[in-house]
Amino acid sequence: MLGGCLCGAIRYSISAEPKVSVNCHCSMCRRHSGAAFLSYLAVDRGAFRIEQGELVDYRSSADAVRSHCGSCGSPLTFVFDAEPESVWVTIGTLDDPDAIAPIENWFVNEKVEWTKLDARLKSWPGAPEG
């Protein structure tokens, strides 16, 4: 899988199937993306590679770092301190975002009221444990 930012300064590749794919409705993801929710896939760190450009990191909380393009601001990745072996990649930045559909909704207790959830997806009030 290939992807990149809006301006093309950052290009990345993913060489493994995702471990999970989710829609996150938490307030931090909403503010980071400017959208009602942000869709991510998680892959092993070794399967994610920056092919061009350099990510800019932002410590959005005591527990995680979000990365984006320093030129256009596209949100690209998220890494939990407690799970450094995984990289969460924004699905919307894939060259073919239809290739990976989210299978869960997280933090639905924080979703905006007008967002309609897909009843076929497992939904969690926060993040699932484990």
C-alpha positions as CSV (number, residue, x, y, z in Angstrom):
1,M,0.0,0.0,0.0
2,L,1.2,3.5,-0.8
3,G,0.1,6.9,0.4
4,G,1.1,10.4,1.1
5,C,0.2,13.9,2.1
6,L,-1.9,16.5,0.2
7,C,1.0,18.4,-1.2
8,G,3.1,15.3,-2.1
9,A,6.1,16.2,0.1
10,I,5.6,13.0,2.1
11,R,5.3,9.6,0.6
12,Y,5.1,6.3,2.5
13,S,4.7,2.6,2.0
14,I,3.1,-0.1,4.0
15,S,4.3,-3.7,3.4
16,A,1.9,-5.7,5.6
17,E,-1.8,-6.2,6.2
18,P,-3.2,-3.9,8.9
19,K,-3.8,-5.3,12.4
20,V,-7.0,-3.3,12.8
21,S,-8.7,-0.4,11.1
22,V,-10.9,2.0,13.1
23,N,-12.9,5.3,13.0
24,C,-11.9,7.3,16.0
25,H,-14.4,9.8,17.3
26,C,-12.4,11.2,20.2
27,S,-12.2,15.0,20.5
28,M,-8.4,15.0,19.9
29,C,-8.7,13.2,16.5
30,R,-11.6,15.5,15.5
31,R,-9.5,18.6,16.3
32,H,-6.4,17.1,14.6
33,S,-8.2,16.3,11.4
34,G,-10.8,19.0,11.4
35,A,-13.4,16.3,10.6
36,A,-16.1,14.5,12.6
37,F,-13.8,11.5,13.1
38,L,-10.5,10.2,11.8
39,S,-10.0,6.8,10.2
40,Y,-6.8,4.9,11.0
41,L,-5.2,1.5,10.3
42,A,-2.6,0.0,12.6
43,V,0.5,-1.8,11.2
44,D,3.7,-3.1,12.7
45,R,6.3,-0.3,12.8
46,G,8.6,-2.4,10.6
47,A,5.9,-2.5,7.9
48,F,5.6,1.3,7.7
49,R,8.3,3.2,5.8
50,I,8.7,6.9,4.8
51,E,9.8,6.8,1.2
52,Q,10.1,10.6,0.7
53,G,10.1,13.6,3.0
54,E,10.1,13.8,6.7
55,L,7.3,13.7,9.3
56,V,6.9,16.5,11.8
57,D,6.0,15.1,15.2
58,Y,3.6,16.7,17.7
59,R,3.1,15.3,21.2
60,S,-0.7,15.7,21.5
61,S,-0.9,14.2,24.9
62,A,1.3,12.6,27.6
63,D,0.6,9.2,26.0
64,A,1.0,9.7,22.2
65,V,2.7,11.5,19.3
66,R,0.9,12.5,16.1
67,S,2.8,13.2,12.9
68,H,1.9,15.4,10.0
69,C,3.4,17.0,6.9
70,G,5.3,20.2,7.8
71,S,4.3,21.8,4.5
72,C,0.6,21.1,4.0
73,G,-0.3,19.9,7.5
74,S,-1.9,16.6,6.5
75,P,-2.3,14.3,9.5
76,L,-0.4,11.0,8.7
77,T,0.4,8.9,11.8
78,F,-0.2,8.3,15.4
79,V,1.9,6.3,17.9
80,F,0.9,5.4,21.4
81,D,3.8,5.4,23.9
82,A,2.4,2.2,25.4
83,E,2.4,0.5,22.0
84,P,5.6,1.7,20.2
85,E,5.7,-1.4,18.0
86,S,2.6,-0.1,16.1
87,V,2.1,2.9,13.8
88,W,-1.5,4.1,13.2
89,V,-1.8,5.6,9.7
90,T,-4.6,7.8,8.5
91,I,-6.6,5.8,6.0
92,G,-7.6,9.0,4.0
93,T,-3.9,9.5,3.0
94,L,-3.7,6.1,1.3
95,D,-3.5,6.3,-2.5
96,D,-6.4,3.8,-2.5
97,P,-8.4,4.5,0.7
98,D,-11.1,2.1,-0.5
99,A,-8.6,-0.8,0.0
100,I,-9.0,-0.7,3.8
101,A,-12.4,-0.2,5.4
102,P,-12.7,0.5,9.2
103,I,-14.1,-2.4,11.2
104,E,-14.6,-0.6,14.5
105,N,-15.7,2.7,15.9
106,W,-13.8,4.0,19.0
107,F,-14.8,6.7,21.5
108,V,-18.4,6.8,20.3
109,N,-19.2,8.5,23.7
110,E,-17.4,11.6,22.2
111,K,-18.9,11.5,18.7
112,V,-20.6,14.5,17.3
113,E,-24.4,14.1,17.5
114,W,-25.1,14.3,13.7
115,T,-22.6,11.4,12.9
116,K,-24.4,8.3,12.0
117,L,-22.6,5.0,12.9
118,D,-22.6,2.0,10.7
119,A,-24.4,-0.6,12.7
120,R,-22.3,-3.4,11.1
121,L,-19.2,-2.1,12.9
122,K,-18.3,-2.9,16.5
123,S,-18.5,0.2,18.5
124,W,-16.7,1.1,21.8
125,P,-17.5,3.9,24.2
126,G,-13.8,4.6,24.4
127,A,-10.9,2.5,23.2
128,P,-11.2,-1.3,23.7
129,E,-9.1,-2.8,26.4
130,G,-6.2,-5.1,25.4
